[in-house]
Amino acid sequence: MSTLLGTALDGRYRLDRQVGSGGMSTVYCAFDATLERFVAIKLMHREIASDSDQLTRFRREARAVAQLSHPHIVGVIDAGEEDGRPYIVFEFIPGETLKERIRRQGRLPIEEAIAYAIEIARALTAAHARGIVHRDVKPQNVLIDAEGSAKVTDFGIARVLDEDGLTADGRVLGTTDYVSPEQALGHDVNGQSDLYSLGVVLYEMLVGQVPFHGDNQVAVAMKHVREDLPDVQSRRPEVSASLAAIVDRLTDKDLGRRYPDARTVVAQLETALAVEAARSGQTTGEATAVLRTLPESTRRGLPLRLRWRVPLVGLLLIVAVAAVIGGFLVKEARDSTTRGTGLPAARNAPAQTEYISVKRTSADDFDPLGDDNEHGEEAFKAVDQEPGTAWDTESYKRSELGKAGVGITVDADPGVDARFLDVETPRSGWRATIYAALPGGGRPETLSGFTRVGGGRVARRRHRFKLSTDGQRYRYYLVWITKLRPEAQKAEVTEIEILRAKGT
């Protein structure tokens, strides 16, 4: 394989050095001459490329991971073939694997172990939402980037749930140190199998070693089938009973008692992290970063020094200033909520239509196919009538987003028969579909709860969509972004404005 160093795949990706090798492929650090950046290339072995089943698995990996776009999943950038050998191009993550960190440090700080488990579980939530099971969750497949964040990689034996699997003949794929009992027995697996493996990874982070050892891989796999994991508290007494219970439920051999889905695991781990941080009174490393992403309801139990990222002197100054201007802020907030944002200034509406005023709290992010958080704290900027502010999506690796879409909704309470919807953006060229939902029952949680009323390419910085509402007074209007402009990593929305028929 070393003879390939210096080779430029398709005249673009120069293979600089080998960073890993497996049974199917070799991974290289490569330089992308077109975009002048480093990438990771997974190149299939020549002898494997002649095996149609292996080739199908390799190609399916590219298709499966290309559907995923998540901050804790290593993204696919490109795919191709060179001299009959397929390859996949991934974003390059400099740093170490989680396995290397455990080998270097031994057991991790408890809060840091929980934080990494949260990030892995969030990645699995996104993958499972797309019907993709990783099937080989292990610390070797978790990369730690320069900021200390975890990114799951190597969906090489991932299986899309609604497809016939290539392992239907009972072959066991995966690393037996982390393999679930059902996978070790060659049974069909689903997302709960990934959760078992995550539980073993969490155990290893807390204890510093895997739970089972044996003379060979089969012996280890059978221990996962027949034996309970050693008690994590006996190996590390400072682990709380609640955290030990999470490990136990993650690794329960009975699928009926194991966690049902990754989203539930995320919520449990987030609570555990908040409890551990409150108990210790301080956090370091990735635990500090993950604490900032917890839901506000979970963060309320944290000490103020962990909830606020300002020095104590600065906090006291903020309190003093707030005491002086508090009355003004309360009045402004009340006015903003009840009166709304006001109407666009010095702008003419089409004949027989008029702009409506919405509340500053009316905008909300909409990310049902991701982690349910698409810069939601900044959504108000899309309706605040401030030209210098904007809501934007998260950064994606390709214009296709890696999922069906992501968006932002506006609550036109109590409902309006809208004729047009104006979108203002600093950079046009992206595509969006406009949906609407009727009053009653709150905003729909999935796209199926909305009705399509318009859409197309945002061709200019201030683009007007004509809507077909058929006289219905819809309450929720959704700008569903389906494709970014070429070479862009995100879409930005400065303002969303709704126009209704006069007198309605």
C-alpha positions as CSV (number, residue, x, y, z in Angstrom):
1,M,0.0,0.0,0.0
2,S,2.9,2.3,0.6
3,T,3.5,2.5,-3.1
4,L,0.3,4.5,-3.4
5,L,1.7,7.4,-1.4
6,G,2.0,10.5,-3.6
7,T,-0.7,9.2,-6.0
8,A,-3.5,11.7,-6.9
9,L,-6.9,9.9,-7.1
10,D,-8.8,11.3,-10.0
11,G,-6.1,13.9,-10.3
12,R,-7.4,15.6,-7.2
13,Y,-6.7,13.8,-3.9
14,R,-3.0,13.3,-3.2
15,L,-2.4,10.5,-0.8
16,D,0.1,11.9,1.7
17,R,0.3,9.3,4.5
18,Q,-1.4,6.2,5.7
19,V,-3.3,6.6,9.0
20,G,-5.0,3.2,9.4
21,S,-5.9,-0.1,7.7
22,G,-8.6,-2.7,8.1
23,G,-9.8,-5.9,6.4
24,M,-11.6,-4.0,3.6
25,S,-9.7,-0.8,3.1
26,T,-6.9,1.5,4.0
27,V,-7.4,5.1,5.3
28,Y,-5.1,7.9,4.1
29,C,-4.6,11.5,5.0
30,A,-4.8,13.2,1.6
31,F,-4.7,16.7,0.2
32,D,-7.6,18.0,-1.9
33,A,-5.9,20.0,-4.6
34,T,-9.2,21.5,-5.8
35,L,-10.3,23.0,-2.5
36,E,-6.8,23.1,-0.9
37,R,-7.6,21.3,2.3
38,F,-6.8,18.0,3.9
39,V,-9.3,15.1,3.8
40,A,-9.4,11.5,4.8
41,I,-9.6,8.9,2.1
42,K,-10.8,5.3,2.6
43,L,-9.6,3.3,-0.3
44,M,-10.8,-0.3,-0.8
45,H,-8.2,-3.0,-1.1
46,R,-7.7,-4.2,-4.7
47,E,-8.3,-7.9,-3.8
48,I,-11.5,-7.0,-1.9
49,A,-12.9,-4.8,-4.8
50,S,-13.3,-8.0,-6.9
51,D,-15.7,-9.4,-4.2
52,S,-19.2,-8.2,-5.2
53,D,-20.6,-8.5,-1.7
54,Q,-17.8,-6.6,-0.2
55,L,-18.0,-4.0,-2.9
56,T,-21.7,-3.6,-2.2
57,R,-21.0,-3.1,1.5
58,F,-18.3,-0.5,0.7
59,R,-20.6,1.5,-1.7
60,R,-23.5,1.3,0.7
61,E,-21.3,2.8,3.4
62,A,-20.9,5.9,1.2
63,R,-24.6,6.1,0.6
64,A,-25.6,5.6,4.2
65,V,-23.2,8.1,5.7
66,A,-23.8,10.6,3.0
67,Q,-27.4,10.9,4.4
68,L,-26.0,12.0,7.7
69,S,-25.1,15.6,8.6
70,H,-24.4,16.0,12.3
71,P,-21.8,17.8,14.4
72,H,-20.8,14.5,16.0
73,I,-20.6,12.4,12.9
74,V,-17.6,12.5,10.5
75,G,-19.1,13.7,7.2
76,V,-18.8,12.2,3.7
77,I,-17.5,14.8,1.2
78,D,-17.1,12.8,-2.0
79,A,-16.9,9.3,-3.4
80,G,-15.4,7.8,-6.6
81,E,-13.4,5.0,-8.1
82,E,-9.7,4.9,-9.2
83,D,-8.5,2.0,-11.4
84,G,-11.5,-0.2,-10.3
85,R,-11.0,0.6,-6.6
86,P,-13.7,2.6,-4.9
87,Y,-12.9,5.2,-2.4
88,I,-14.8,7.5,0.0
89,V,-13.7,11.0,1.0
90,F,-14.4,12.1,4.6
91,E,-13.7,15.3,6.5
92,F,-10.3,15.0,8.1
93,I,-10.3,15.1,11.9
94,P,-6.8,15.7,13.3
95,G,-6.3,14.4,16.8
96,E,-6.7,11.0,18.5
97,T,-9.4,8.3,18.9
98,L,-11.3,7.8,22.1
99,K,-9.5,4.5,22.4
100,E,-6.1,6.2,22.3
101,R,-7.3,8.7,24.9
102,I,-8.3,5.9,27.2
103,R,-5.0,4.1,26.7
104,R,-3.1,7.3,27.4
105,Q,-5.1,8.5,30.4
106,G,-6.7,5.3,31.8
107,R,-10.1,5.9,33.2
108,L,-11.5,9.3,32.3
109,P,-13.0,11.9,34.7
110,I,-16.6,10.9,35.3
111,E,-18.1,14.1,33.9
112,E,-15.9,13.8,30.7
113,A,-17.0,10.2,30.2
114,I,-20.6,11.2,30.4
115,A,-20.0,14.1,28.1
116,Y,-18.5,11.9,25.4
117,A,-21.4,9.4,25.9
118,I,-23.8,12.2,25.3
119,E,-22.2,13.2,22.1
120,I,-22.0,9.6,20.8
121,A,-25.7,9.1,21.7
122,R,-26.6,12.3,19.9
123,A,-24.9,11.0,16.8
124,L,-26.7,7.7,17.1
125,T,-30.0,9.6,17.5
126,A,-29.4,11.3,14.1
127,A,-28.3,8.0,12.4
128,H,-31.2,6.0,13.8
129,A,-33.7,8.7,12.7
130,R,-32.5,8.0,9.2
131,G,-32.9,4.2,9.7
132,I,-29.2,3.6,10.0
133,V,-27.7,1.3,12.6
134,H,-23.9,1.7,13.1
135,R,-23.3,-1.9,14.2
136,D,-19.7,-1.3,15.3
137,V,-19.8,1.4,18.0
138,K,-16.5,1.4,19.8
139,P,-13.9,4.0,21.0
140,Q,-11.7,3.2,18.0
141,N,-14.5,4.6,15.9
142,V,-14.9,7.8,17.9
143,L,-12.5,10.6,16.9
144,I,-11.6,13.5,19.3
145,D,-11.2,16.7,17.3
146,A,-9.0,19.7,18.0
147,E,-11.7,21.3,20.2
148,G,-12.1,18.1,22.2
149,S,-15.5,17.1,20.7
150,A,-16.4,13.5,19.8
151,K,-17.2,12.5,16.2
152,V,-18.4,9.0,15.3
153,T,-16.9,7.5,12.2
154,D,-16.6,4.2,10.2
155,F,-20.2,3.3,9.3
156,G,-18.5,0.5,7.3
157,I,-20.8,-2.2,8.4
158,A,-23.8,0.1,8.9
159,R,-27.1,-1.3,7.7
160,V,-30.2,0.6,6.6
161,L,-33.1,-0.9,8.5
162,D,-35.5,-1.1,5.6
163,E,-33.1,-2.8,3.3
164,D,-32.2,-6.5,3.2
165,G,-29.0,-6.9,5.1
166,L,-25.9,-8.5,3.7
167,T,-25.4,-10.3,7.0
168,A,-28.6,-12.2,6.8
169,D,-26.8,-15.5,6.7
170,G,-25.9,-15.1,10.4
171,R,-22.4,-13.7,10.0
172,V,-21.4,-11.6,13.0
173,L,-19.9,-8.2,12.2
174,G,-18.5,-5.9,14.7
175,T,-15.8,-5.9,17.4
176,T,-16.6,-8.5,20.1
177,D,-15.3,-6.3,23.0
178,Y,-18.4,-4.2,22.4
179,V,-20.8,-6.5,20.6
180,S,-24.4,-6.8,21.7
181,P,-25.7,-10.3,22.7
182,E,-28.1,-10.4,19.8
183,Q,-25.5,-9.4,17.3
184,A,-23.1,-12.0,18.7
185,L,-25.7,-14.6,18.1
186,G,-26.2,-13.5,14.5
187,H,-29.7,-12.2,15.1
188,D,-31.3,-9.2,13.4
189,V,-30.3,-6.0,15.2
190,N,-31.7,-2.5,15.5
191,G,-30.7,0.7,17.2
192,Q,-30.8,-1.0,20.6
193,S,-27.7,-3.0,19.6
194,D,-25.8,0.3,19.2
195,L,-27.0,1.4,22.6
196,Y,-25.6,-1.8,24.2
197,S,-22.2,-1.0,22.5
198,L,-22.4,2.5,23.8
199,G,-23.0,1.2,27.3
200,V,-19.8,-0.9,27.0
201,V,-17.9,2.2,25.8
202,L,-19.2,4.2,28.7
203,Y,-18.1,1.4,31.1
204,E,-14.6,1.4,29.6
205,M,-14.3,5.2,29.9
206,L,-15.3,5.0,33.6
207,V,-13.2,1.9,34.5
208,G,-10.3,2.2,32.0
209,Q,-10.7,-1.2,30.5
210,V,-13.3,-3.3,28.7
211,P,-15.6,-5.5,30.9
212,F,-14.7,-8.9,29.4
213,H,-11.5,-10.7,28.4
214,G,-11.0,-14.1,26.8
215,D,-8.7,-16.3,24.9
216,N,-10.3,-15.3,21.5
217,Q,-13.0,-13.2,20.0
218,V,-15.6,-15.9,20.2
219,A,-14.9,-16.4,24.0
220,V,-15.4,-12.6,24.6
221,A,-18.6,-12.6,22.4
222,M,-20.1,-15.5,24.5
223,K,-19.5,-13.6,27.7
224,H,-21.6,-10.7,26.3
225,V,-24.3,-13.3,25.6
226,R,-24.1,-15.2,29.0
227,E,-22.6,-12.9,31.6
228,D,-23.6,-9.6,33.2
229,L,-21.0,-6.8,33.0
230,P,-18.9,-6.5,36.2
231,D,-20.4,-3.9,38.6
232,V,-19.1,-0.5,37.6
233,Q,-19.3,0.8,41.1
234,S,-17.1,-2.1,42.4
235,R,-14.5,-1.1,39.9
236,R,-14.8,2.6,40.5
237,P,-16.7,3.4,43.8
238,E,-17.1,7.2,43.1
239,V,-19.5,6.4,40.2
240,S,-23.0,7.3,41.5
241,A,-25.8,4.8,41.7
242,S,-27.8,6.7,39.1
243,L,-25.0,6.6,36.6
244,A,-24.3,2.9,37.3
245,A,-28.0,2.3,36.6
246,I,-27.7,4.0,33.2
247,V,-24.8,1.6,32.4
248,D,-26.8,-1.3,33.6
249,R,-29.8,-0.5,31.5
250,L,-27.8,0.3,28.4
251,T,-26.2,-3.1,28.6
252,D,-29.2,-5.1,29.7
253,K,-29.4,-8.3,27.7
254,D,-33.2,-8.2,27.7
255,L,-34.3,-5.8,24.9
256,G,-37.5,-5.1,26.8
257,R,-35.5,-3.6,29.7
258,R,-32.8,-1.9,27.6
259,Y,-33.3,1.7,26.6
260,P,-35.8,1.8,23.7
261,D,-34.0,4.6,21.7
262,A,-31.0,6.9,21.7
263,R,-33.0,10.0,22.3
264,T,-34.1,8.6,25.7
265,V,-30.4,7.8,26.5
266,V,-29.4,11.4,25.7
267,A,-31.9,12.8,28.1
268,Q,-30.8,10.4,30.9
269,L,-27.2,11.2,30.3
270,E,-27.8,14.9,30.2
271,T,-29.5,14.7,33.7
272,A,-26.6,12.6,35.0
273,L,-24.0,15.1,33.7
274,A,-25.9,18.0,35.4
275,V,-26.1,16.0,38.7
276,E,-22.4,15.1,38.6
277,A,-21.4,18.7,37.8
278,A,-23.5,20.0,40.6
279,R,-22.0,17.5,43.0
280,S,-18.4,18.3,42.1
281,G,-19.0,22.0,41.7
282,Q,-16.6,22.2,38.7
283,T,-16.0,20.6,35.3
284,T,-13.1,20.5,32.9
285,G,-12.6,19.6,29.2
286,E,-15.4,18.5,27.1
287,A,-17.8,18.2,30.0
288,T,-17.8,22.0,30.3
289,A,-18.6,22.4,26.6
290,V,-21.5,19.8,26.7
291,L,-23.0,21.5,29.8
292,R,-23.6,24.6,27.7
293,T,-25.7,22.5,25.3
294,L,-28.0,21.0,27.9
295,P,-31.7,22.0,27.9
296,E,-32.4,24.9,30.2
297,S,-34.7,22.7,32.4
298,T,-31.7,20.4,33.0
299,R,-29.2,23.3,33.6
300,R,-31.3,24.8,36.4
301,G,-29.9,22.5,39.0
302,L,-26.3,23.6,38.3
303,P,-24.4,26.1,40.4
304,L,-24.4,29.6,39.0
305,R,-20.7,29.5,38.2
306,L,-21.4,26.6,35.9
307,R,-24.5,28.1,34.3
308,W,-22.8,31.5,33.7
309,R,-19.7,31.9,31.6
310,V,-18.7,35.3,33.1
311,P,-16.4,36.1,36.0
312,L,-18.0,36.9,39.4
313,V,-17.1,40.6,39.1
314,G,-18.7,40.8,35.7
315,L,-21.8,39.0,37.0
316,L,-22.2,41.5,39.9
317,L,-21.8,44.3,37.3
318,I,-24.5,42.8,35.2
319,V,-26.8,42.5,38.2
320,A,-26.2,46.2,39.1
321,V,-26.9,47.4,35.6
322,A,-30.0,45.2,35.4
323,A,-31.3,46.7,38.6
324,V,-31.1,50.2,37.0
325,I,-32.7,49.4,33.7
326,G,-34.9,46.5,34.8
327,G,-38.1,48.4,34.6
328,F,-37.4,49.5,31.0
329,L,-36.6,45.9,30.0
330,V,-39.7,44.5,31.5
331,K,-41.8,47.1,29.7
332,E,-40.0,46.4,26.4
333,A,-40.5,42.7,26.7
334,R,-44.2,43.2,27.5
335,D,-44.6,45.5,24.6
336,S,-42.7,43.2,22.2
337,T,-44.7,40.2,23.1
338,T,-48.1,41.8,23.0
339,R,-47.7,44.3,20.2
340,G,-45.4,42.3,18.0
341,T,-42.5,43.3,15.9
342,G,-44.3,46.0,14.0
343,L,-44.7,46.3,10.2
344,P,-41.9,46.6,7.7
345,A,-41.0,50.2,7.3
346,A,-41.3,52.1,4.0
347,R,-42.3,48.9,2.0
348,N,-45.2,48.6,-0.3
349,A,-47.3,45.5,-0.2
350,P,-48.9,44.1,-3.4
351,A,-52.4,45.3,-4.2
352,Q,-55.1,44.0,-1.8
353,T,-52.6,42.6,0.6
354,E,-50.9,43.9,3.8
355,Y,-48.1,42.8,6.0
356,I,-48.9,41.3,9.4
357,S,-47.1,41.9,12.7
358,V,-45.9,38.9,14.6
359,K,-44.5,38.5,18.1
360,R,-40.7,38.4,18.7
361,T,-41.2,35.0,20.2
362,S,-43.1,33.7,17.2
363,A,-40.1,32.2,15.3
364,D,-38.7,28.8,16.2
365,D,-36.2,26.4,14.6
366,F,-37.5,23.2,13.0
367,D,-35.1,20.2,12.8
368,P,-37.1,17.0,13.1
369,L,-34.5,15.0,11.1
370,G,-31.5,16.1,13.2
371,D,-30.9,16.8,16.8
372,D,-34.0,19.1,17.2
373,N,-31.8,22.1,17.7
374,E,-30.9,24.4,14.7
375,H,-29.7,27.5,16.5
376,G,-33.1,27.9,18.1
377,E,-31.9,30.5,20.5
378,E,-31.3,32.8,17.5
379,A,-34.6,32.2,15.7
380,F,-36.1,35.5,16.9
381,K,-33.6,37.3,14.6
382,A,-35.7,36.2,11.6
383,V,-38.7,38.3,12.7
384,D,-37.1,41.2,14.7
385,Q,-37.2,43.7,11.9
386,E,-33.5,44.3,12.5
387,P,-31.5,44.3,9.1
388,G,-28.2,43.6,10.9
389,T,-29.3,40.3,12.5
390,A,-30.0,36.9,11.0
391,W,-30.9,33.3,11.9
392,D,-28.8,30.7,10.2
393,T,-28.6,27.0,9.9
394,E,-25.8,24.9,11.3
395,S,-22.8,24.4,9.0
396,Y,-23.1,21.4,6.6
397,K,-20.5,19.8,4.4
398,R,-22.4,19.9,1.2
399,S,-25.2,21.8,-0.4
400,E,-27.5,18.9,-0.2
401,L,-27.5,19.1,3.7
402,G,-27.2,15.4,4.1
403,K,-30.9,15.2,5.0
404,A,-34.3,16.1,3.5
405,G,-34.2,19.6,5.0
406,V,-34.2,21.9,8.0
407,G,-36.1,25.0,8.6
408,I,-37.7,27.8,10.7
409,T,-41.3,28.4,11.6
410,V,-43.3,31.5,12.3
411,D,-46.4,31.4,14.5
412,A,-49.0,33.8,13.0
413,D,-51.3,33.4,16.0
414,P,-54.3,33.0,15.8
415,G,-54.1,32.3,12.1
416,V,-53.9,34.1,8.7
417,D,-54.8,33.4,5.1
418,A,-51.4,34.4,3.8
419,R,-51.0,35.3,0.1
420,F,-47.2,35.9,0.0
421,L,-44.2,35.2,2.2
422,D,-41.1,37.3,1.9
423,V,-37.7,35.9,2.8
424,E,-34.7,38.2,3.2
425,T,-31.2,36.7,3.1
426,P,-27.7,38.1,2.8
427,R,-26.8,35.2,0.3
428,S,-29.4,33.9,-2.1
429,G,-29.2,30.7,-4.2
430,W,-30.6,28.2,-1.8
431,R,-33.9,26.4,-2.2
432,A,-36.9,26.2,0.2
433,T,-40.4,24.8,0.3
434,I,-43.0,26.7,2.2
435,Y,-45.4,24.7,4.4
436,A,-48.3,25.7,6.6
437,A,-50.2,24.2,9.5
438,L,-53.7,24.9,10.9
439,P,-54.4,26.1,14.4
440,G,-55.0,23.5,17.1
441,G,-52.7,21.1,18.8
442,G,-49.6,23.3,18.7
443,R,-46.9,23.3,16.1
444,P,-46.5,19.9,14.3
445,E,-43.5,17.9,15.4
446,T,-42.9,16.4,11.9
447,L,-43.2,17.6,8.4
448,S,-46.2,15.3,7.8
449,G,-48.2,17.7,9.9
450,F,-47.8,20.6,7.5
451,T,-49.3,21.3,4.1
452,R,-47.2,22.5,1.2
453,V,-48.3,26.0,0.0
454,G,-45.3,27.2,-2.1
455,G,-41.6,27.1,-2.6
456,G,-38.7,27.3,-5.0
457,R,-35.2,28.8,-5.3
458,V,-34.4,31.9,-3.3
459,A,-33.2,33.8,-6.4
460,R,-32.5,37.2,-4.8
461,R,-31.7,38.7,-1.5
462,R,-35.3,39.6,-0.9
463,H,-37.4,36.9,-2.4
464,R,-41.2,36.7,-2.5
465,F,-43.0,33.4,-2.5
466,K,-46.5,33.3,-3.7
467,L,-48.6,31.0,-1.5
468,S,-51.6,28.8,-2.3
469,T,-53.6,28.6,0.9
470,D,-57.1,28.1,-0.7
471,G,-58.6,30.5,1.8
472,Q,-57.4,28.6,4.9
473,R,-56.3,30.6,7.9
474,Y,-53.0,28.8,8.8
475,R,-51.3,29.5,12.0
476,Y,-47.8,28.1,11.5
477,Y,-45.7,28.9,8.4
478,L,-42.5,26.9,7.8
479,V,-39.6,27.8,5.6
480,W,-38.2,24.4,4.9
481,I,-34.6,24.6,3.4
482,T,-33.9,21.7,1.1
483,K,-30.7,22.7,-0.6
484,L,-27.9,25.2,0.1
485,R,-26.4,27.3,-2.6
486,P,-23.4,25.8,-4.4
487,E,-20.3,25.5,-2.2
488,A,-22.2,27.0,0.8
489,Q,-22.2,25.4,4.2
490,K,-25.3,27.1,5.6
491,A,-28.3,29.3,4.8
492,E,-29.1,32.6,6.5
493,V,-32.4,34.3,7.0
494,T,-32.4,38.0,7.9
495,E,-36.2,38.4,7.9
496,I,-39.4,36.5,7.3
497,E,-42.5,38.6,6.5
498,I,-46.0,37.3,5.9
499,L,-48.6,39.2,3.7
500,R,-52.3,38.5,4.0
501,A,-55.3,39.5,2.0
502,K,-56.7,42.9,3.2
503,G,-59.6,42.6,5.6
504,T,-59.0,38.9,6.5
